[in-house]
Amino acid sequence: MLQTREEIIFLMRGFFALPIIAKLGKKGILTQILKGEFGIHDIENIGNVDVFKHVVSYLVQIGLLKKSLNGLDKYCVTRLGEKILSRYGSFVLLHSYHTFMDDFESMLFDNGGSIPNCDRLENVIGSGLTNGRKFFPEALRMLEKTEIGTIIDNFDVVDVVPVDLSQIALDQSVKNLNSLTANCNICPILSDAFDVELWSSKLLNHYSKTNKEIIISVWYVVHELSQRNVDRVVEFFNKIYKYMPKAQLIIGEITRIDDKLLSRNRYQSLMPEFQFFHDVSGQGILTWEEYQKVLDNIPYSVSDLKMFDPILDGDQVVPTSFIWHLKPLES
């Protein structure tokens, strides 16, 4: 338990640390810093060296960098800094909602004030970095247990069909995939995820030319389309089964955590922040109990499950996020 002064510092530090780490990560500065010892003038793409000196000094003061023993004007990351700065994607993801804080006064006090949108490009970049480090490896591990694991691992024979309502998200997905391999067949589809009939018809038309198994990965989409309604989520999964009854699913999601439970675990979880901006923007995060109700009403079984950052609620383990590998019941 922190003392009152420590609690205040804990709450205030993010105002500076979050945007600094997010912007340094987004611009590729942290990638350079993490390579090893560096000097102020060694880092590329810095426009104002004087400001950068102050940034480095700040990171030293909060324990993420330190003066190198090998040179008066050299720096390197601390052990803590390496652990934190290598995870800058999480900072970029959270910072993508900076518009909510920038416009907070207007949003709260203006009658009929509009709800801002997140910085979509930052959101996609941050999500991709975070998922790539923490979640995607677990999903690939799940798929290795199935016959299609060889297809997923062998990029020169896999077809990828990204679907998103945001053109920015689609463009970034294509860019990321092309950076991984030049041999991946990519067919992006601009569509609302809930409009399963639309995107599934395009997907099936694309896949009709092959005999490959279909894996549908749904990352943090359920809470966007749920409207806090379990029945709507059930409808979504049932529509996928209707149009693609043999497809397997990889579902990545966050879960709603009880306020009191989060309060007791506030040092271990960012869910208070995530639930705030998701709720304000009208996105419907479901509880773990509600997800169990979804499972009871869809024609899929859980082939594999990975829980992330679980919180103990009495005798029950509640994940703050999870991955399901779902297989159709008749497959």
C-alpha positions in Angstrom: 0.0 0.0 0.0 1.4 3.4 -1.0 1.4 6.3 1.3 -0.8 9.3 0.4 2.1 11.3 -1.2 3.2 8.2 -3.2 -0.4 7.8 -4.4 -0.4 11.4 -5.6 2.9 11.0 -7.5 1.6 7.6 -8.9 -1.5 9.4 -10.3 0.3 12.5 -11.6 3.4 11.0 -13.3 1.5 9.4 -16.2 0.6 12.9 -17.4 4.2 13.3 -18.5 5.6 9.8 -18.8 2.8 8.4 -21.0 3.0 10.9 -23.9 6.8 11.0 -23.8 7.2 7.2 -24.0 4.4 6.9 -26.6 5.9 9.5 -28.9 9.5 8.2 -28.5 8.3 4.7 -29.3 6.1 5.8 -32.2 8.9 7.7 -33.8 11.4 4.9 -33.5 13.6 6.6 -30.9 13.2 3.9 -28.2 14.2 1.2 -30.7 17.5 3.1 -31.1 17.9 3.6 -27.3 17.2 0.0 -26.6 20.1 -1.2 -28.8 22.7 -0.1 -26.3 24.8 2.8 -25.1 24.1 6.1 -26.9 24.9 9.7 -26.8 22.5 12.6 -27.3 23.7 13.2 -30.9 23.7 9.5 -31.8 19.9 9.3 -32.0 18.5 9.9 -35.5 15.4 12.0 -36.3 15.7 14.4 -33.4 14.8 17.9 -34.5 15.4 19.8 -31.3 18.5 18.4 -29.5 18.1 20.7 -26.5 14.6 19.4 -25.8 15.8 15.8 -26.2 18.5 16.4 -23.6 15.8 17.3 -21.1 13.8 14.2 -22.1 16.8 12.0 -21.5 17.4 13.8 -18.1 13.7 13.1 -17.2 14.0 9.5 -18.1 17.1 9.3 -15.9 15.3 10.9 -13.0 12.4 8.4 -13.1 14.8 5.5 -13.3 14.5 4.3 -16.9 17.9 5.5 -18.1 21.2 6.0 -16.4 24.6 7.6 -17.2 26.9 5.1 -18.7 30.1 4.1 -16.9 32.0 4.1 -20.2 31.6 7.7 -21.1 30.7 11.1 -19.6 28.1 11.9 -22.2 26.7 8.4 -22.8 23.5 6.8 -21.5 22.0 3.4 -21.4 18.7 1.8 -20.2 18.4 0.5 -16.7 17.1 -3.0 -16.0 13.7 -1.4 -15.3 13.9 0.8 -18.3 14.5 -2.2 -20.6 11.4 -3.9 -19.3 9.3 -0.8 -19.6 10.5 0.9 -22.8 10.5 -2.4 -24.7 6.7 -2.4 -24.1 6.1 1.0 -25.5 3.3 -0.3 -27.6 1.0 -0.3 -24.6 1.8 3.4 -24.0 1.0 4.2 -27.7 -2.3 2.3 -27.4 -3.3 4.2 -24.3 -2.1 7.5 -25.7 -4.4 7.0 -28.8 -7.2 8.1 -26.5 -5.5 11.4 -25.7 -8.4 13.3 -27.4 -10.7 12.2 -24.6 -8.4 14.0 -22.1 -7.7 16.9 -24.4 -11.5 17.5 -24.8 -12.5 16.3 -21.3 -13.7 19.7 -20.1 -15.9 20.3 -23.1 -17.1 16.7 -23.1 -18.1 16.9 -19.5 -19.4 20.5 -19.1 -20.8 21.5 -22.5 -24.4 20.6 -22.9 -24.6 18.1 -25.8 -20.8 18.0 -26.1 -19.7 15.5 -28.6 -17.6 12.4 -27.7 -14.2 12.6 -29.5 -12.7 9.8 -31.6 -9.4 8.1 -30.7 -6.3 8.7 -32.8 -7.0 5.7 -35.1 -3.5 5.4 -36.5 -1.9 5.4 -33.0 -4.6 2.9 -31.9 -3.8 0.5 -34.7 0.0 0.9 -34.2 -0.3 0.5 -30.4 -2.7 -2.5 -30.7 -0.4 -4.2 -33.2 2.7 -3.7 -31.1 1.0 -4.9 -27.9 -0.8 -7.8 -29.5 2.3 -8.9 -31.4 4.3 -9.1 -28.1 1.7 -10.5 -25.7 -1.3 -12.0 -27.5 -0.5 -13.1 -31.0 2.2 -15.6 -29.9 -0.4 -17.3 -27.7 -2.9 -17.5 -30.6 -0.3 -19.0 -32.9 0.6 -21.5 -30.1 -3.1 -22.6 -30.1 -3.1 -23.0 -33.9 0.0 -25.2 -33.8 -2.2 -27.8 -32.2 -4.5 -28.0 -35.2 -4.0 -29.2 -38.8 -3.9 -25.6 -40.1 -0.9 -24.7 -38.0 1.3 -25.5 -40.9 -0.6 -23.1 -43.1 -0.3 -20.3 -40.6 3.4 -20.9 -40.1 4.1 -21.1 -43.8 3.5 -17.6 -45.0 4.2 -18.4 -48.7 1.0 -20.5 -48.9 -1.3 -18.6 -46.6 -4.0 -16.1 -47.7 -4.9 -13.3 -45.3 -8.2 -11.4 -45.4 -8.2 -8.5 -43.0 -11.6 -7.0 -42.3 -12.2 -3.6 -40.7 -14.5 -0.6 -40.8 -11.5 1.7 -40.8 -9.5 2.2 -43.9 -6.6 3.3 -41.7 -6.7 0.0 -39.9 -6.8 -1.9 -43.2 -3.9 0.0 -44.6 -1.8 -0.5 -41.5 -2.6 -4.2 -41.5 -1.5 -4.6 -45.1 1.7 -2.7 -44.3 2.5 -4.9 -41.3 1.8 -8.1 -43.3 4.0 -7.0 -46.2 6.8 -6.2 -43.8 6.7 -9.8 -42.6 6.6 -11.5 -46.0 6.4 -10.6 -49.7 4.6 -13.9 -50.4 1.5 -13.5 -48.4 -1.8 -13.1 -50.4 -3.7 -10.3 -48.9 -7.3 -9.4 -49.7 -8.5 -6.5 -47.5 -12.3 -6.0 -47.0 -13.7 -2.7 -45.8 -16.8 -3.7 -43.8 -18.6 -3.5 -40.4 -17.7 -6.6 -38.6 -21.3 -7.2 -37.6 -22.3 -7.3 -41.3 -21.2 -11.0 -41.5 -23.2 -11.6 -44.7 -21.2 -8.9 -46.5 -17.7 -9.8 -45.5 -18.2 -13.5 -45.4 -19.5 -13.5 -49.0 -16.3 -11.7 -50.1 -14.1 -14.0 -48.0 -15.8 -17.1 -49.4 -15.5 -15.9 -52.9 -11.8 -15.4 -52.3 -11.3 -18.8 -50.7 -13.4 -20.7 -53.3 -10.3 -20.8 -55.4 -8.5 -22.8 -52.7 -9.1 -25.8 -50.5 -7.6 -24.3 -47.4 -9.1 -24.3 -44.0 -10.5 -20.9 -42.8 -9.5 -19.4 -39.5 -11.3 -16.2 -38.4 -9.5 -14.1 -35.9 -11.6 -11.5 -34.1 -9.4 -9.1 -32.0 -11.1 -6.7 -29.7 -14.2 -6.4 -32.0 -16.8 -8.1 -29.8 -16.9 -5.2 -27.3 -17.2 -2.7 -30.2 -20.3 -4.4 -31.6 -21.9 -5.8 -28.4 -23.8 -2.7 -27.3 -23.5 -4.3 -23.8 -26.0 -7.0 -25.0 -25.1 -10.7 -24.7 -27.8 -11.5 -27.3 -26.2 -9.3 -29.9 -22.9 -11.1 -29.4 -24.6 -14.5 -29.6 -26.2 -13.3 -32.9 -22.8 -12.3 -34.2 -21.3 -15.7 -33.6 -24.3 -17.5 -34.9 -24.2 -15.6 -38.1 -20.6 -16.6 -38.6 -21.6 -20.2 -38.1 -24.5 -19.8 -40.5 -22.3 -18.5 -43.4 -19.1 -20.4 -42.5 -20.0 -23.4 -40.4 -16.6 -25.1 -40.7 -14.5 -22.1 -39.8 -12.6 -22.1 -36.6 -12.3 -18.9 -34.5 -9.6 -17.1 -32.6 -11.2 -14.5 -30.2 -9.1 -12.0 -28.4 -11.0 -9.7 -25.9 -10.9 -7.7 -22.7 -13.4 -8.2 -19.9 -15.3 -5.9 -17.6 -14.1 -6.0 -14.0 -16.1 -5.0 -11.0 -15.4 -1.5 -9.7 -14.5 -2.6 -6.2 -12.3 -5.5 -7.5 -10.4 -3.0 -9.7 -10.0 -0.6 -6.8 -8.3 -3.4 -4.8 -6.0 -4.2 -7.7 -5.4 -0.7 -9.1 -1.6 -1.0 -9.1 -1.7 -4.2 -11.2 -4.2 -3.2 -13.9 -4.9 -0.5 -16.5 -8.5 -1.7 -16.8 -9.8 1.4 -14.9 -8.4 3.5 -17.8 -9.5 1.1 -20.5 -13.0 0.8 -19.1 -13.3 4.6 -18.8 -12.6 5.4 -22.4 -14.4 2.4 -23.8 -17.5 3.3 -21.7 -17.4 7.0 -22.7 -17.1 6.1 -26.4 -20.1 3.7 -26.1 -18.2 0.4 -26.5 -19.7 -2.5 -24.5 -17.2 -4.6 -22.6 -18.8 -7.7 -21.3 -18.0 -9.4 -18.0 -16.4 -12.8 -17.8 -19.8 -14.2 -16.6 -21.5 -12.7 -19.6 -18.9 -14.4 -21.9 -19.8 -17.7 -20.3 -23.5 -17.0 -21.2 -22.4 -16.4 -24.8 -20.6 -19.8 -24.9 -23.8 -21.5 -23.7 -25.7 -20.1 -26.7 -23.4 -20.5 -29.7 -22.5 -23.7 -31.7 -18.8 -23.6 -30.7 -16.7 -25.3 -28.0 -13.6 -23.9 -26.4 -10.6 -25.8 -27.8 -8.1 -23.7 -25.9 -8.1 -20.8 -23.5 -5.5 -18.3 -22.4 -6.2 -15.9 -19.6 -4.1 -12.7 -19.2 -3.5 -10.7 -16.1 -6.1 -12.5 -14.0 -7.5 -11.0 -10.8 -8.6 -13.2 -7.9 -12.2 -12.5 -6.9 -12.7 -14.8 -3.9 -12.3 -18.3 -5.2 -12.9 -17.2 -8.8 -10.2 -16.2 -11.3 -11.3 -13.4 -13.5 -9.1 -12.5 -16.6 -8.8 -8.9 -17.6 -8.3 -10.2 -21.2 -8.3 -13.6 -22.8 -8.0 -15.6 -26.0 -10.4 -18.3 -27.1 -9.8 -20.9 -29.8 -13.3 -21.9 -30.8 -14.2 -24.9 -32.9 -17.6 -25.5 -34.4 -19.4 -28.3 -32.5 -20.0 -30.4 -35.6 -16.5 -30.2 -37.0 
